[in-house]
Amino acid sequence: MQITVSLHGIFRIDRFKKEMCEYPDGSSAQRVIDDLQIPIQLLGIVLINGIHAKAEDILQSGDTLMLLPLLEGG
């Protein structure tokens, strides 16, 4: 299946901003996170098609997965 992965903040360092990716049917957001070697302790928000999701949620062909880091500051 083909999905769009959109990375934000520090996750773009040495990666990409937005890219079409191929994954086997039934893949979860966690698989993408693992493949991109994104440290789970830095992961703040997971969105699938603009809706808050969990890393274990299953992706469907055509989905857009957005990964946002934790925010710091004040």
Gaussian input, Z-matrix of N, CA and C with variables (Angstrom, degrees):
# hf/3-21g

backbone

0 1
 N
 C     1     B1
 C     2     B2     1     A1
 N     3     B3     2     A2     1     D1
 C     4     B4     3     A3     2     D2
 C     5     B5     4     A4     3     D3
 N     6     B6     5     A5     4     D4
 C     7     B7     6     A6     5     D5
 C     8     B8     7     A7     6     D6
 N     9     B9     8     A8     7     D7
 C    10    B10     9     A9     8     D8
 C    11    B11    10    A10     9     D9
 N    12    B12    11    A11    10    D10
 C    13    B13    12    A12    11    D11
 C    14    B14    13    A13    12    D12
 N    15    B15    14    A14    13    D13
 C    16    B16    15    A15    14    D14
 C    17    B17    16    A16    15    D15
 N    18    B18    17    A17    16    D16
 C    19    B19    18    A18    17    D17
 C    20    B20    19    A19    18    D18
 N    21    B21    20    A20    19    D19
 C    22    B22    21    A21    20    D20
 C    23    B23    22    A22    21    D21
 N    24    B24    23    A23    22    D22
 C    25    B25    24    A24    23    D23
 C    26    B26    25    A25    24    D24
 N    27    B27    26    A26    25    D25
 C    28    B28    27    A27    26    D26
 C    29    B29    28    A28    27    D27
 N    30    B30    29    A29    28    D28
 C    31    B31    30    A30    29    D29
 C    32    B32    31    A31    30    D30
 N    33    B33    32    A32    31    D31
 C    34    B34    33    A33    32    D32
 C    35    B35    34    A34    33    D33
 N    36    B36    35    A35    34    D34
 C    37    B37    36    A36    35    D35
 C    38    B38    37    A37    36    D36
 N    39    B39    38    A38    37    D37
 C    40    B40    39    A39    38    D38
 C    41    B41    40    A40    39    D39
 N    42    B42    41    A41    40    D40
 C    43    B43    42    A42    41    D41
 C    44    B44    43    A43    42    D42
 N    45    B45    44    A44    43    D43
 C    46    B46    45    A45    44    D44
 C    47    B47    46    A46    45    D45
 N    48    B48    47    A47    46    D46
 C    49    B49    48    A48    47    D47
 C    50    B50    49    A49    48    D48
 N    51    B51    50    A50    49    D49
 C    52    B52    51    A51    50    D50
 C    53    B53    52    A52    51    D51
 N    54    B54    53    A53    52    D52
 C    55    B55    54    A54    53    D53
 C    56    B56    55    A55    54    D54
 N    57    B57    56    A56    55    D55
 C    58    B58    57    A57    56    D56
 C    59    B59    58    A58    57    D57
 N    60    B60    59    A59    58    D58
 C    61    B61    60    A60    59    D59
 C    62    B62    61    A61    60    D60
 N    63    B63    62    A62    61    D61
 C    64    B64    63    A63    62    D62
 C    65    B65    64    A64    63    D63
 N    66    B66    65    A65    64    D64
 C    67    B67    66    A66    65    D65
 C    68    B68    67    A67    66    D66
 N    69    B69    68    A68    67    D67
 C    70    B70    69    A69    68    D68
 C    71    B71    70    A70    69    D69
 N    72    B72    71    A71    70    D70
 C    73    B73    72    A72    71    D71
 C    74    B74    73    A73    72    D72
 N    75    B75    74    A74    73    D73
 C    76    B76    75    A75    74    D74
 C    77    B77    76    A76    75    D75
 N    78    B78    77    A77    76    D76
 C    79    B79    78    A78    77    D77
 C    80    B80    79    A79    78    D78
 N    81    B81    80    A80    79    D79
 C    82    B82    81    A81    80    D80
 C    83    B83    82    A82    81    D81
 N    84    B84    83    A83    82    D82
 C    85    B85    84    A84    83    D83
 C    86    B86    85    A85    84    D84
 N    87    B87    86    A86    85    D85
 C    88    B88    87    A87    86    D86
 C    89    B89    88    A88    87    D87
 N    90    B90    89    A89    88    D88
 C    91    B91    90    A90    89    D89
 C    92    B92    91    A91    90    D90
 N    93    B93    92    A92    91    D91
 C    94    B94    93    A93    92    D92
 C    95    B95    94    A94    93    D93
 N    96    B96    95    A95    94    D94
 C    97    B97    96    A96    95    D95
 C    98    B98    97    A97    96    D96
 N    99    B99    98    A98    97    D97
 C   100   B100    99    A99    98    D98
 C   101   B101   100   A100    99    D99
 N   102   B102   101   A101   100   D100
 C   103   B103   102   A102   101   D101
 C   104   B104   103   A103   102   D102
 N   105   B105   104   A104   103   D103
 C   106   B106   105   A105   104   D104
 C   107   B107   106   A106   105   D105
 N   108   B108   107   A107   106   D106
 C   109   B109   108   A108   107   D107
 C   110   B110   109   A109   108   D108
 N   111   B111   110   A110   109   D109
 C   112   B112   111   A111   110   D110
 C   113   B113   112   A112   111   D111
 N   114   B114   113   A113   112   D112
 C   115   B115   114   A114   113   D113
 C   116   B116   115   A115   114   D114
 N   117   B117   116   A116   115   D115
 C   118   B118   117   A117   116   D116
 C   119   B119   118   A118   117   D117
 N   120   B120   119   A119   118   D118
 C   121   B121   120   A120   119   D119
 C   122   B122   121   A121   120   D120
 N   123   B123   122   A122   121   D121
 C   124   B124   123   A123   122   D122
 C   125   B125   124   A124   123   D123
 N   126   B126   125   A125   124   D124
 C   127   B127   126   A126   125   D125
 C   128   B128   127   A127   126   D126
 N   129   B129   128   A128   127   D127
 C   130   B130   129   A129   128   D128
 C   131   B131   130   A130   129   D129
 N   132   B132   131   A131   130   D130
 C   133   B133   132   A132   131   D131
 C   134   B134   133   A133   132   D132
 N   135   B135   134   A134   133   D133
 C   136   B136   135   A135   134   D134
 C   137   B137   136   A136   135   D135
 N   138   B138   137   A137   136   D136
 C   139   B139   138   A138   137   D137
 C   140   B140   139   A139   138   D138
 N   141   B141   140   A140   139   D139
 C   142   B142   141   A141   140   D140
 C   143   B143   142   A142   141   D141
 N   144   B144   143   A143   142   D142
 C   145   B145   144   A144   143   D143
 C   146   B146   145   A145   144   D144
 N   147   B147   146   A146   145   D145
 C   148   B148   147   A147   146   D146
 C   149   B149   148   A148   147   D147
 N   150   B150   149   A149   148   D148
 C   151   B151   150   A150   149   D149
 C   152   B152   151   A151   150   D150
 N   153   B153   152   A152   151   D151
 C   154   B154   153   A153   152   D152
 C   155   B155   154   A154   153   D153
 N   156   B156   155   A155   154   D154
 C   157   B157   156   A156   155   D155
 C   158   B158   157   A157   156   D156
 N   159   B159   158   A158   157   D157
 C   160   B160   159   A159   158   D158
 C   161   B161   160   A160   159   D159
 N   162   B162   161   A161   160   D160
 C   163   B163   162   A162   161   D161
 C   164   B164   163   A163   162   D162
 N   165   B165   164   A164   163   D163
 C   166   B166   165   A165   164   D164
 C   167   B167   166   A166   165   D165
 N   168   B168   167   A167   166   D166
 C   169   B169   168   A168   167   D167
 C   170   B170   169   A169   168   D168
 N   171   B171   170   A170   169   D169
 C   172   B172   171   A171   170   D170
 C   173   B173   172   A172   171   D171
 N   174   B174   173   A173   172   D172
 C   175   B175   174   A174   173   D173
 C   176   B176   175   A175   174   D174
 N   177   B177   176   A176   175   D175
 C   178   B178   177   A177   176   D176
 C   179   B179   178   A178   177   D177
 N   180   B180   179   A179   178   D178
 C   181   B181   180   A180   179   D179
 C   182   B182   181   A181   180   D180
 N   183   B183   182   A182   181   D181
 C   184   B184   183   A183   182   D182
 C   185   B185   184   A184   183   D183
 N   186   B186   185   A185   184   D184
 C   187   B187   186   A186   185   D185
 C   188   B188   187   A187   186   D186
 N   189   B189   188   A188   187   D187
 C   190   B190   189   A189   188   D188
 C   191   B191   190   A190   189   D189
 N   192   B192   191   A191   190   D190
 C   193   B193   192   A192   191   D191
 C   194   B194   193   A193   192   D192
 N   195   B195   194   A194   193   D193
 C   196   B196   195   A195   194   D194
 C   197   B197   196   A196   195   D195
 N   198   B198   197   A197   196   D196
 C   199   B199   198   A198   197   D197
 C   200   B200   199   A199   198   D198
 N   201   B201   200   A200   199   D199
 C   202   B202   201   A201   200   D200
 C   203   B203   202   A202   201   D201
 N   204   B204   203   A203   202   D202
 C   205   B205   204   A204   203   D203
 C   206   B206   205   A205   204   D204
 N   207   B207   206   A206   205   D205
 C   208   B208   207   A207   206   D206
 C   209   B209   208   A208   207   D207
 N   210   B210   209   A209   208   D208
 C   211   B211   210   A210   209   D209
 C   212   B212   211   A211   210   D210
 N   213   B213   212   A212   211   D211
 C   214   B214   213   A213   212   D212
 C   215   B215   214   A214   213   D213
 N   216   B216   215   A215   214   D214
 C   217   B217   216   A216   215   D215
 C   218   B218   217   A217   216   D216
 N   219   B219   218   A218   217   D217
 C   220   B220   219   A219   218   D218
 C   221   B221   220   A220   219   D219

   B1=1.4440
   B2=1.5221
   B3=1.3071
   B4=1.4563
   B5=1.5251
   B6=1.3418
   B7=1.4541
   B8=1.5256
   B9=1.3119
   B10=1.4549
   B11=1.5155
   B12=1.3191
   B13=1.4622
   B14=1.5190
   B15=1.3297
   B16=1.4552
   B17=1.5238
   B18=1.3259
   B19=1.4618
   B20=1.5213
   B21=1.3261
   B22=1.4617
   B23=1.5252
   B24=1.3387
   B25=1.4573
   B26=1.5189
   B27=1.3278
   B28=1.4736
   B29=1.5174
   B30=1.3282
   B31=1.4697
   B32=1.5238
   B33=1.3274
   B34=1.4603
   B35=1.5211
   B36=1.3126
   B37=1.4625
   B38=1.5309
   B39=1.3218
   B40=1.4648
   B41=1.5325
   B42=1.3338
   B43=1.4661
   B44=1.5238
   B45=1.2917
   B46=1.4601
   B47=1.5280
   B48=1.3329
   B49=1.4597
   B50=1.5286
   B51=1.3266
   B52=1.4652
   B53=1.5190
   B54=1.3271
   B55=1.4638
   B56=1.5284
   B57=1.3279
   B58=1.4632
   B59=1.5311
   B60=1.3270
   B61=1.4585
   B62=1.5265
   B63=1.3145
   B64=1.4648
   B65=1.5219
   B66=1.3275
   B67=1.4674
   B68=1.5183
   B69=1.3302
   B70=1.4570
   B71=1.5306
   B72=1.3127
   B73=1.4640
   B74=1.5184
   B75=1.3212
   B76=1.4565
   B77=1.5194
   B78=1.3272
   B79=1.4631
   B80=1.5328
   B81=1.3138
   B82=1.4609
   B83=1.5303
   B84=1.3223
   B85=1.4609
   B86=1.5263
   B87=1.3288
   B88=1.4665
   B89=1.5265
   B90=1.3160
   B91=1.4697
   B92=1.5260
   B93=1.3236
   B94=1.4649
   B95=1.5295
   B96=1.3282
   B97=1.4657
   B98=1.5284
   B99=1.3220
   B100=1.4693
   B101=1.5264
   B102=1.3391
   B103=1.4639
   B104=1.5262
   B105=1.3267
   B106=1.4646
   B107=1.5230
   B108=1.3184
   B109=1.4653
   B110=1.5303
   B111=1.3333
   B112=1.4617
   B113=1.5222
   B114=1.3312
   B115=1.4651
   B116=1.5289
   B117=1.3097
   B118=1.4594
   B119=1.5255
   B120=1.3336
   B121=1.4611
   B122=1.5236
   B123=1.3361
   B124=1.4615
   B125=1.5279
   B126=1.3305
   B127=1.4626
   B128=1.5181
   B129=1.3208
   B130=1.4559
   B131=1.5139
   B132=1.3388
   B133=1.4600
   B134=1.5220
   B135=1.3385
   B136=1.4570
   B137=1.5281
   B138=1.3263
   B139=1.4588
   B140=1.5192
   B141=1.3152
   B142=1.4600
   B143=1.5182
   B144=1.3209
   B145=1.4624
   B146=1.5293
   B147=1.3318
   B148=1.4466
   B149=1.5163
   B150=1.3299
   B151=1.4651
   B152=1.5214
   B153=1.3408
   B154=1.4642
   B155=1.5249
   B156=1.3331
   B157=1.4569
   B158=1.5233
   B159=1.3185
   B160=1.4607
   B161=1.5243
   B162=1.3173
   B163=1.4664
   B164=1.5242
   B165=1.3250
   B166=1.4650
   B167=1.5338
   B168=1.3381
   B169=1.4622
   B170=1.5261
   B171=1.3252
   B172=1.4619
   B173=1.5262
   B174=1.3119
   B175=1.4584
   B176=1.5250
   B177=1.3267
   B178=1.4587
   B179=1.5255
   B180=1.3077
   B181=1.4581
   B182=1.5321
   B183=1.3397
   B184=1.4478
   B185=1.5177
   B186=1.3383
   B187=1.4616
   B188=1.5211
   B189=1.3321
   B190=1.4547
   B191=1.5173
   B192=1.3124
   B193=1.4576
   B194=1.5180
   B195=1.3321
   B196=1.4637
   B197=1.5157
   B198=1.3308
   B199=1.4579
   B200=1.5271
   B201=1.3366
   B202=1.4546
   B203=1.5199
   B204=1.3148
   B205=1.4714
   B206=1.5282
   B207=1.3378
   B208=1.4558
   B209=1.5220
   B210=1.3014
   B211=1.4660
   B212=1.5109
   B213=1.3107
   B214=1.4569
   B215=1.5119
   B216=1.2771
   B217=1.4541
   B218=1.5026
   B219=1.2872
   B220=1.4503
   B221=1.4911
   A1=108.54
   A2=115.69
   A3=120.58
   A4=108.88
   A5=116.09
   A6=122.05
   A7=108.92
   A8=115.83
   A9=121.64
   A10=107.71
   A11=116.76
   A12=121.88
   A13=107.58
   A14=115.39
   A15=122.61
   A16=108.50
   A17=115.71
   A18=121.34
   A19=109.88
   A20=115.96
   A21=121.18
   A22=110.31
   A23=114.99
   A24=121.23
   A25=113.22
   A26=114.98
   A27=120.71
   A28=113.47
   A29=117.94
   A30=119.72
   A31=112.19
   A32=117.54
   A33=121.12
   A34=112.65
   A35=117.53
   A36=120.53
   A37=109.57
   A38=116.50
   A39=124.52
   A40=112.86
   A41=116.75
   A42=120.65
   A43=108.25
   A44=117.47
   A45=123.19
   A46=109.18
   A47=115.80
   A48=120.72
   A49=109.71
   A50=115.81
   A51=121.41
   A52=107.99
   A53=115.37
   A54=118.89
   A55=110.67
   A56=115.49
   A57=121.02
   A58=107.08
   A59=116.66
   A60=121.27
   A61=110.46
   A62=115.77
   A63=122.87
   A64=109.60
   A65=116.56
   A66=122.53
   A67=108.43
   A68=117.23
   A69=120.19
   A70=110.95
   A71=117.03
   A72=121.31
   A73=109.61
   A74=115.78
   A75=120.78
   A76=114.47
   A77=117.61
   A78=120.70
   A79=110.02
   A80=114.77
   A81=120.51
   A82=109.54
   A83=114.86
   A84=120.20
   A85=109.52
   A86=117.13
   A87=121.15
   A88=111.18
   A89=117.23
   A90=119.98
   A91=110.23
   A92=116.58
   A93=120.67
   A94=109.52
   A95=116.53
   A96=121.95
   A97=109.97
   A98=116.21
   A99=120.80
   A100=111.24
   A101=116.98
   A102=120.66
   A103=111.73
   A104=116.34
   A105=120.88
   A106=112.68
   A107=115.97
   A108=122.86
   A109=111.33
   A110=114.62
   A111=120.58
   A112=108.00
   A113=118.21
   A114=120.88
   A115=110.83
   A116=117.12
   A117=122.52
   A118=111.72
   A119=117.61
   A120=120.05
   A121=112.05
   A122=117.84
   A123=121.61
   A124=112.95
   A125=116.85
   A126=121.35
   A127=110.42
   A128=116.13
   A129=120.99
   A130=112.91
   A131=117.06
   A132=121.34
   A133=109.78
   A134=114.92
   A135=123.01
   A136=106.64
   A137=116.12
   A138=120.88
   A139=108.98
   A140=116.14
   A141=121.64
   A142=106.34
   A143=116.06
   A144=122.33
   A145=111.75
   A146=116.27
   A147=121.85
   A148=115.90
   A149=117.11
   A150=122.11
   A151=108.95
   A152=115.83
   A153=119.98
   A154=109.84
   A155=115.53
   A156=121.51
   A157=109.18
   A158=114.85
   A159=122.11
   A160=107.95
   A161=115.70
   A162=120.29
   A163=112.15
   A164=116.88
   A165=119.58
   A166=113.36
   A167=118.51
   A168=120.96
   A169=110.54
   A170=114.92
   A171=122.18
   A172=109.97
   A173=115.33
   A174=122.13
   A175=110.78
   A176=115.00
   A177=122.31
   A178=108.38
   A179=116.29
   A180=120.54
   A181=109.27
   A182=115.97
   A183=121.58
   A184=114.51
   A185=117.77
   A186=121.55
   A187=111.20
   A188=114.81
   A189=122.29
   A190=107.53
   A191=116.69
   A192=123.60
   A193=108.06
   A194=116.35
   A195=121.63
   A196=108.37
   A197=115.84
   A198=121.94
   A199=108.88
   A200=115.91
   A201=121.89
   A202=109.29
   A203=116.94
   A204=120.53
   A205=111.26
   A206=114.74
   A207=120.58
   A208=108.21
   A209=115.95
   A210=120.43
   A211=109.70
   A212=114.79
   A213=120.62
   A214=109.31
   A215=115.67
   A216=119.60
   A217=111.27
   A218=115.28
   A219=119.31
   A220=111.59
   D1=156.96
   D2=-179.59
   D3=-112.58
   D4=130.56
   D5=177.17
   D6=-129.58
   D7=160.14
   D8=173.81
   D9=-103.12
   D10=128.24
   D11=177.78
   D12=-110.65
   D13=126.17
   D14=179.94
   D15=-118.75
   D16=120.41
   D17=-178.52
   D18=-106.19
   D19=147.94
   D20=-177.72
   D21=-131.79
   D22=156.07
   D23=176.22
   D24=59.18
   D25=-136.90
   D26=-176.03
   D27=-64.80
   D28=-16.83
   D29=179.55
   D30=-68.41
   D31=-15.50
   D32=178.96
   D33=-80.60
   D34=-17.03
   D35=-177.52
   D36=-62.07
   D37=121.63
   D38=-179.16
   D39=61.98
   D40=20.04
   D41=176.93
   D42=-127.53
   D43=-122.49
   D44=-177.23
   D45=-149.13
   D46=169.71
   D47=176.93
   D48=-90.03
   D49=-50.55
   D50=-178.63
   D51=-150.07
   D52=134.96
   D53=-175.96
   D54=-153.00
   D55=144.63
   D56=172.76
   D57=-83.21
   D58=132.84
   D59=-177.25
   D60=-131.55
   D61=149.29
   D62=176.94
   D63=-101.28
   D64=131.09
   D65=176.03
   D66=-139.62
   D67=153.77
   D68=176.58
   D69=-65.76
   D70=149.45
   D71=174.55
   D72=-53.26
   D73=142.04
   D74=178.78
   D75=85.26
   D76=6.42
   D77=179.40
   D78=-72.66
   D79=146.57
   D80=179.14
   D81=-99.39
   D82=166.39
   D83=173.83
   D84=-60.02
   D85=-34.37
   D86=-179.69
   D87=-60.38
   D88=-35.91
   D89=178.92
   D90=-62.61
   D91=-42.12
   D92=178.29
   D93=-64.74
   D94=-44.96
   D95=178.87
   D96=-57.88
   D97=-44.64
   D98=179.13
   D99=-65.67
   D100=-44.13
   D101=-179.48
   D102=-61.35
   D103=-35.05
   D104=179.93
   D105=-85.32
   D106=-1.77
   D107=179.38
   D108=54.59
   D109=45.62
   D110=176.77
   D111=-86.11
   D112=122.13
   D113=-179.51
   D114=-63.44
   D115=122.80
   D116=-176.32
   D117=-58.60
   D118=-30.91
   D119=-179.14
   D120=-70.40
   D121=-15.25
   D122=177.67
   D123=-98.17
   D124=-10.23
   D125=-176.75
   D126=-75.12
   D127=122.10
   D128=-178.60
   D129=-101.42
   D130=-56.01
   D131=-174.82
   D132=-132.53
   D133=137.13
   D134=173.26
   D135=-116.42
   D136=124.52
   D137=176.77
   D138=-121.81
   D139=134.89
   D140=172.04
   D141=-117.11
   D142=117.52
   D143=-176.42
   D144=53.93
   D145=38.13
   D146=176.43
   D147=80.25
   D148=5.38
   D149=-178.84
   D150=-113.64
   D151=134.46
   D152=178.43
   D153=-53.36
   D154=136.18
   D155=-176.65
   D156=-140.62
   D157=173.51
   D158=175.80
   D159=-107.70
   D160=155.87
   D161=-179.49
   D162=-60.06
   D163=-30.04
   D164=-177.93
   D165=-82.62
   D166=-3.19
   D167=179.48
   D168=-65.82
   D169=142.92
   D170=-178.43
   D171=-84.56
   D172=136.00
   D173=178.78
   D174=-89.73
   D175=152.12
   D176=176.55
   D177=-116.58
   D178=154.80
   D179=178.22
   D180=-56.92
   D181=133.54
   D182=179.97
   D183=92.18
   D184=-7.71
   D185=179.53
   D186=-66.87
   D187=155.71
   D188=170.69
   D189=-113.60
   D190=121.95
   D191=178.82
   D192=-105.61
   D193=120.68
   D194=177.31
   D195=-110.73
   D196=132.04
   D197=179.61
   D198=-120.23
   D199=120.87
   D200=-177.66
   D201=-120.26
   D202=138.27
   D203=179.70
   D204=-78.25
   D205=165.73
   D206=170.94
   D207=-61.38
   D208=146.04
   D209=177.86
   D210=-101.51
   D211=140.52
   D212=177.63
   D213=-122.47
   D214=161.99
   D215=175.40
   D216=121.87
   D217=-174.59
   D218=-179.75
   D219=-175.06

